[in-house]
Amino acid sequence: MLIGEVARRSGVSARMLRHYESLGLVRPSSRTGSGFREYSGRDLRRIFHIESLRSLGLSLREVGRALDDPGFTPSALVSDLIRQTRERIAAETDLLTRLRRIDAADPAGWEDVLQVVALLQALGSKNADARQRVALSSADEVPVPVEVLVEAALSETDPNVAGALRWALARSGDGGAALLAESLGSPVAAVRERAVQSLAEMPGGEAAGQLRQALANPDVVVRGYAALALGARGVADAVPILIDMIVEGRNDVDAADALSVLASDTTMAEQIATRLVDRLAHDAAEAPVRGRLTQALAAVPGRTASRALAELSKDEDRAVALTAAYLLQLYDAR
């Protein structure tokens, strides 16, 4: 076969075939009387082998070694190619992410593009002060895309920077609530905690709706943060979780404070007191639990709470009885 026919069958251009010949990768088996290159079926198979190895990312030098060196083993080279490919994919993914973030900022000109790039670089800085400054200034400069703020908030370990990022998210509108909610199912506990903390500080109905759903989250930390945030907003759905927190001793003081906010409504106060009394009767055999429930009752107005405190002042556990008696005096003095 002449070079044109080989090019047609193999899909390799005549120019590339000549280049392969110059490198010694494939040489035509013979030449015609007129001096034209003539390739055999074996030559054509070698060309296909060259192209197959090139498709794996091998350089032409590595292709030559693979085909001609009997001692050449593929294992090390393939492992290296896997590493290089992963690095290349990671780099391309990072580039794509940066481009999407710039596009989301909807820059009007190249000055805006450069400003967004500078903000993104600052958020990725190793310096906590630099990250905090850009978080606090994000609302006044070219707006940082909410996706960027969410990602930064979920990965931030410095408490001051994390607080600034949550503040920026709270000012960004409802857009970040759904993204944060997706991370409530993360396999990483710290990410789940940062997500619910950020949601707890976001105003608006979207964030409140996501927090309501978080009350059923399997992670007790997520449920706790959601209940505290909803309790502070007067959402009655949080009551059962808040009482669980008091019984279990998890942020029990904050949970009692949230219950006192909810108890500002007379009807709700009676419902909360009834629930607390029920837990005292059925789930509070240990004195520390009874003590925490007693203190929670003291923050709930109404007859049910008052009667319960009077009963607890006679509790067989002296510490509980003294606590109840003291709280009852304060209760009656209000």
ZAGUVO-908477 format. One record per residue (C-alpha): x, y, z. Coordinates in pm, 1 decimal, always signed. Example, Ala and Ser with C-alpha at 12.3 -4.5 7.8 and 13.67 -1.06 7.14 Angstrom:
+1230.0 / -450.0 / +780.0
+1367.0 / -106.0 / +714.0
//
This chain:
+0.0 / +0.0 / +0.0
+121.4 / +346.9 / -81.8
+124.4 / +620.3 / +177.6
-205.3 / +772.7 / +60.5
-390.5 / +443.7 / +100.0
-233.9 / +387.6 / +443.5
-338.9 / +738.1 / +549.9
-694.7 / +668.9 / +436.9
-718.4 / +333.8 / +618.4
-545.9 / +436.4 / +939.3
-672.9 / +792.8 / +974.0
-312.2 / +909.9 / +1020.6
-211.6 / +1187.1 / +784.5
+68.0 / +1135.0 / +534.6
+260.2 / +1413.1 / +705.7
+235.8 / +1235.7 / +1043.8
+339.8 / +905.3 / +883.8
+654.1 / +1072.5 / +753.9
+714.9 / +1213.0 / +1102.1
+680.7 / +863.1 / +1251.3
+934.9 / +740.7 / +997.3
+1178.6 / +1018.0 / +1090.4
+1155.0 / +908.9 / +1454.0
+1202.1 / +543.6 / +1363.9
+859.6 / +443.4 / +1490.1
+746.2 / +283.0 / +1165.3
+932.4 / +234.9 / +840.0
+773.8 / +121.5 / +514.8
+881.2 / -232.9 / +431.9
+980.5 / -141.7 / +78.5
+967.9 / +118.0 / -194.0
+829.9 / +101.2 / -542.6
+1048.3 / +125.0 / -851.0
+964.9 / +495.1 / -857.6
+1082.2 / +538.7 / -497.2
+740.6 / +568.3 / -335.1
+696.1 / +429.5 / +16.3
+516.8 / +96.6 / +22.5
+365.7 / -30.5 / +347.4
+284.4 / -392.7 / +425.5
-3.1 / -525.0 / +634.8
+243.3 / -561.9 / +921.8
+339.5 / -194.4 / +889.8
-26.6 / -97.7 / +901.2
-78.5 / -301.5 / +1220.5
+218.1 / -121.3 / +1380.2
+63.2 / +213.3 / +1291.6
-258.1 / +105.6 / +1462.8
-54.7 / -0.5 / +1767.4
+118.2 / +338.6 / +1775.7
-215.9 / +520.5 / +1766.1
-361.9 / +296.7 / +2036.0
-73.8 / +370.0 / +2273.4
-89.4 / +739.4 / +2193.7
-458.6 / +737.1 / +2289.2
-352.1 / +634.5 / +2641.5
-142.4 / +949.2 / +2673.1
+200.0 / +799.4 / +2597.7
+453.7 / +1024.2 / +2432.4
+601.6 / +913.2 / +2100.8
+926.3 / +826.6 / +2278.5
+735.5 / +610.0 / +2526.3
+543.6 / +450.2 / +2238.6
+873.2 / +355.2 / +2071.7
+1004.1 / +197.6 / +2392.1
+680.3 / +8.1 / +2449.1
+690.6 / -141.9 / +2099.3
+1062.8 / -211.9 / +2065.1
+1206.9 / -272.0 / +2412.2
+1144.4 / -635.6 / +2521.8
+1222.6 / -542.6 / +2882.3
+975.1 / -256.6 / +2894.3
+690.7 / -319.5 / +3142.4
+371.8 / -115.7 / +3133.8
+277.5 / -121.5 / +3503.7
+493.4 / +169.8 / +3624.6
+417.1 / +380.9 / +3320.0
+41.9 / +317.6 / +3340.2
+42.8 / +411.1 / +3710.8
+226.6 / +731.5 / +3624.8
-22.5 / +805.7 / +3348.4
-309.2 / +757.6 / +3593.8
-149.1 / +1006.6 / +3833.2
-86.6 / +1260.4 / +3557.1
-442.3 / +1223.0 / +3427.9
-588.9 / +1275.7 / +3772.8
-377.2 / +1586.2 / +3820.4
-484.2 / +1717.4 / +3481.1
-852.9 / +1649.9 / +3554.9
-822.1 / +1824.7 / +3891.6
-656.2 / +2125.3 / +3730.1
-918.6 / +2143.2 / +3454.9
-1199.5 / +2105.1 / +3708.9
-1052.5 / +2386.0 / +3917.6
-1030.1 / +2606.8 / +3610.6
-1389.6 / +2526.8 / +3512.9
-1506.2 / +2612.0 / +3865.2
-1326.8 / +2948.7 / +3858.4
-1473.3 / +3031.4 / +3517.4
-1824.8 / +2943.0 / +3633.6
-1784.2 / +3162.5 / +3939.6
-1671.3 / +3455.3 / +3728.4
-1962.8 / +3398.4 / +3491.6
-2205.5 / +3387.5 / +3787.7
-2081.7 / +3731.8 / +3898.0
-2199.1 / +3865.9 / +3557.7
-1902.4 / +4102.5 / +3511.8
-1966.2 / +4405.4 / +3290.2
-1604.1 / +4438.6 / +3179.6
-1253.4 / +4311.2 / +3230.2
-1205.3 / +4529.9 / +3537.2
-1493.5 / +4343.6 / +3700.6
-1342.6 / +4010.4 / +3594.5
-1008.8 / +4103.2 / +3751.3
-1183.8 / +4216.5 / +4068.8
-1373.4 / +3887.0 / +4097.2
-1049.7 / +3694.1 / +4042.6
-884.3 / +3897.9 / +4319.0
-1174.6 / +3825.0 / +4555.1
-1159.5 / +3454.0 / +4476.6
-784.8 / +3447.7 / +4538.5
-832.1 / +3628.8 / +4869.8
-1095.4 / +3377.7 / +4981.8
-846.8 / +3101.2 / +4907.1
-563.5 / +3275.5 / +5090.7
-379.7 / +3097.0 / +5371.1
-403.9 / +3421.5 / +5570.9
-716.9 / +3425.8 / +5788.6
-722.9 / +3807.3 / +5804.5
-728.3 / +3827.4 / +5425.0
-1017.1 / +3580.1 / +5407.1
-1209.4 / +3770.0 / +5672.0
-1159.2 / +4105.8 / +5497.1
-1290.9 / +3977.4 / +5166.6
-1591.3 / +3815.7 / +5337.1
-1681.0 / +4141.0 / +5511.4
-1632.3 / +4347.7 / +5195.5
-1812.3 / +4107.1 / +4961.7
-2136.7 / +4303.5 / +4976.0
-1970.1 / +4633.3 / +4884.1
-1739.9 / +4518.1 / +4603.7
-1829.4 / +4314.6 / +4295.6
-2069.7 / +4060.2 / +4452.7
-1910.2 / +3725.1 / +4528.4
-2128.1 / +3445.9 / +4380.2
-2330.2 / +3277.4 / +4651.8
-2185.3 / +2939.1 / +4549.9
-1840.8 / +3072.2 / +4642.2
-1958.1 / +3197.4 / +4980.9
-2125.8 / +2863.3 / +5055.5
-1816.9 / +2664.3 / +4962.7
-1596.2 / +2893.9 / +5169.7
-1829.4 / +2877.0 / +5470.6
-1841.4 / +2497.0 / +5457.9
-1462.5 / +2463.1 / +5455.0
-1362.3 / +2747.0 / +5690.0
-1205.2 / +2642.3 / +6020.7
-1115.2 / +2983.7 / +6164.4
-1409.8 / +3094.5 / +6385.9
-1373.0 / +3465.3 / +6304.8
-1361.0 / +3406.9 / +5930.4
-1648.1 / +3158.7 / +5955.2
-1858.7 / +3421.7 / +6131.8
-1782.1 / +3677.5 / +5862.0
-1875.9 / +3429.9 / +5590.0
-2205.8 / +3346.8 / +5761.6
-2276.4 / +3720.1 / +5783.8
-2205.4 / +3759.0 / +5413.1
-2433.5 / +3464.7 / +5334.1
-2711.0 / +3614.3 / +5546.3
-2690.6 / +3931.3 / +5334.5
-2683.8 / +3742.8 / +5006.0
-3054.0 / +3652.3 / +5003.7
-3221.4 / +3312.1 / +4988.6
-2999.6 / +3175.2 / +4712.9
-2756.2 / +2999.1 / +4944.8
-3015.8 / +2820.5 / +5158.2
-3074.4 / +2532.1 / +4917.5
-2700.2 / +2485.4 / +4862.2
-2637.3 / +2477.0 / +5236.2
-2922.9 / +2231.0 / +5284.5
-2759.1 / +1990.3 / +5039.6
-2456.3 / +1977.0 / +5269.6
-2667.3 / +1871.8 / +5569.0
-2630.4 / +1520.4 / +5430.0
-2251.4 / +1540.1 / +5396.6
-2056.4 / +1239.5 / +5530.3
-1831.4 / +1488.3 / +5714.1
-1974.1 / +1595.1 / +6050.5
-1790.7 / +1929.0 / +6051.5
-1940.3 / +2020.9 / +5713.8
-2291.3 / +1935.9 / +5836.2
-2238.8 / +2153.1 / +6143.5
-2109.7 / +2449.1 / +5940.9
-2401.3 / +2415.7 / +5699.0
-2667.7 / +2425.6 / +5969.7
-2490.6 / +2709.2 / +6153.0
-2496.2 / +2913.3 / +5832.4
-2863.1 / +2830.8 / +5771.2
-2945.2 / +2931.1 / +6129.4
-2816.4 / +3283.2 / +6066.0
-2993.4 / +3330.6 / +5733.7
-3320.5 / +3524.5 / +5738.0
-3617.3 / +3448.7 / +5517.3
-3865.5 / +3173.9 / +5453.7
-3636.0 / +2954.7 / +5244.3
-3383.8 / +2915.8 / +5525.6
-3661.7 / +2858.1 / +5780.5
-3809.3 / +2586.6 / +5560.0
-3474.2 / +2411.9 / +5530.4
-3427.4 / +2433.6 / +5908.5
-3769.5 / +2273.8 / +5961.7
-3661.5 / +1980.8 / +5746.0
-3334.7 / +1963.9 / +5940.1
-3532.4 / +1883.0 / +6257.9
-3555.2 / +1528.2 / +6118.7
-3185.6 / +1504.8 / +6032.7
-3015.4 / +1192.4 / +6174.1
-2733.0 / +1407.5 / +6314.7
-2822.8 / +1527.6 / +6666.0
-2596.0 / +1831.5 / +6624.8
-2780.0 / +1939.8 / +6310.1
-3116.7 / +1886.9 / +6479.1
-3001.7 / +2089.1 / +6778.6
-2883.1 / +2392.4 / +6581.5
-3201.0 / +2383.7 / +6371.8
-3421.7 / +2368.5 / +6680.7
-3241.0 / +2655.6 / +6852.6
-3271.0 / +2874.8 / +6543.3
-3637.9 / +2793.4 / +6491.3
-3716.9 / +2835.3 / +6860.5
-3567.3 / +3184.1 / +6852.0
-3799.5 / +3255.7 / +6557.3
-4102.8 / +3133.2 / +6747.5
-4153.8 / +2814.4 / +6545.4
-4339.0 / +2559.9 / +6758.8
-4209.6 / +2263.5 / +6558.4
-3880.4 / +2301.4 / +6748.2
-4028.8 / +2224.0 / +7091.4
-3979.6 / +1842.8 / +7097.4
-3614.0 / +1868.8 / +6992.7
-3548.9 / +2147.3 / +7243.9
-3689.4 / +1933.8 / +7524.7
-3479.6 / +1638.1 / +7405.8
-3173.1 / +1861.9 / +7429.4
-3257.8 / +1951.2 / +7788.6
-3310.1 / +1586.9 / +7884.9
-2985.3 / +1481.0 / +7715.5
-2784.3 / +1778.9 / +7844.9
-2688.6 / +1907.3 / +7498.4
-2685.2 / +2288.6 / +7492.8
-2957.7 / +2261.2 / +7753.0
-2926.1 / +2622.7 / +7869.5
-2968.4 / +2753.6 / +7514.4
-3255.7 / +2511.7 / +7459.9
-3430.1 / +2638.2 / +7775.4
-3383.0 / +2997.0 / +7655.5
-3541.1 / +2906.8 / +7321.2
-3835.4 / +2746.8 / +7503.5
-3882.7 / +3064.3 / +7707.6
-3910.3 / +3261.8 / +7383.4
-4176.3 / +3022.5 / +7255.6
-4353.2 / +3034.6 / +7592.9
-4426.5 / +3405.5 / +7551.6
-4748.4 / +3281.3 / +7390.8
-4986.1 / +3171.7 / +7667.5
-5125.2 / +2870.6 / +7483.0
-4780.0 / +2757.1 / +7379.4
-4652.6 / +2804.3 / +7736.6
-4909.4 / +2554.0 / +7868.1
-4820.9 / +2305.5 / +7594.9
-4448.9 / +2336.1 / +7670.5
-4505.8 / +2297.0 / +8045.0
-4720.7 / +1989.2 / +7985.2
-4446.4 / +1833.0 / +7773.7
-4183.2 / +1908.8 / +8038.0
-4397.9 / +1757.3 / +8313.8
-4458.8 / +1449.0 / +8099.7
-4083.7 / +1401.9 / +8052.2
-4034.2 / +1439.3 / +8427.9
-4287.6 / +1164.0 / +8486.5
-4160.0 / +918.4 / +8228.2
-3798.3 / +989.1 / +8125.5
-3630.2 / +1167.6 / +8414.1
-3525.2 / +908.2 / +8669.4
-3178.0 / +1059.0 / +8715.1
-3137.1 / +1366.5 / +8933.0
-2931.7 / +1572.0 / +8680.9
-3208.0 / +1528.4 / +8420.0
-3476.3 / +1624.8 / +8671.2
-3270.4 / +1927.0 / +8768.7
-3242.0 / +2048.5 / +8409.5
-3613.4 / +2000.0 / +8345.6
-3690.0 / +2183.9 / +8669.8
-3481.9 / +2481.7 / +8562.5
-3653.5 / +2480.5 / +8221.8
-3995.3 / +2488.7 / +8388.7
-3897.5 / +2801.1 / +8579.4
-3873.5 / +2991.3 / +8247.8
-4226.5 / +2891.1 / +8140.7
-4515.5 / +3100.6 / +8273.4
-4854.9 / +2954.2 / +8363.9
-5034.2 / +2730.1 / +8611.2
-4899.7 / +2400.6 / +8485.1
-4537.8 / +2506.6 / +8534.8
-4614.8 / +2660.9 / +8875.7
-4787.3 / +2345.1 / +9002.3
-4502.9 / +2129.7 / +8872.9
-4243.1 / +2340.2 / +9054.4
-4446.4 / +2311.9 / +9376.0
-4448.1 / +1932.6 / +9342.7
-4077.5 / +1923.6 / +9264.7
-4000.5 / +2127.5 / +9577.8
-4098.8 / +1810.5 / +9765.8
-3890.2 / +1581.8 / +9544.5
-3712.3 / +1299.1 / +9725.8
-3383.7 / +1416.1 / +9570.1
-3273.1 / +1699.9 / +9796.6
-3084.7 / +1889.4 / +9524.7
-3388.6 / +1885.3 / +9294.8
-3619.7 / +1986.3 / +9580.0
-3400.8 / +2280.8 / +9685.0
-3363.4 / +2396.6 / +9325.9
-3739.2 / +2378.3 / +9268.8
-3814.5 / +2560.8 / +9596.3
-3573.3 / +2840.3 / +9510.9
-3703.4 / +2872.8 / +9154.8
-4061.7 / +2868.7 / +9280.1
-3988.0 / +3170.2 / +9500.5
-3849.6 / +3356.3 / +9200.5
-4142.2 / +3235.0 / +8993.5
-4401.8 / +3364.2 / +9241.1
-4220.0 / +3695.5 / +9277.6
-4255.4 / +3777.9 / +8907.6
//
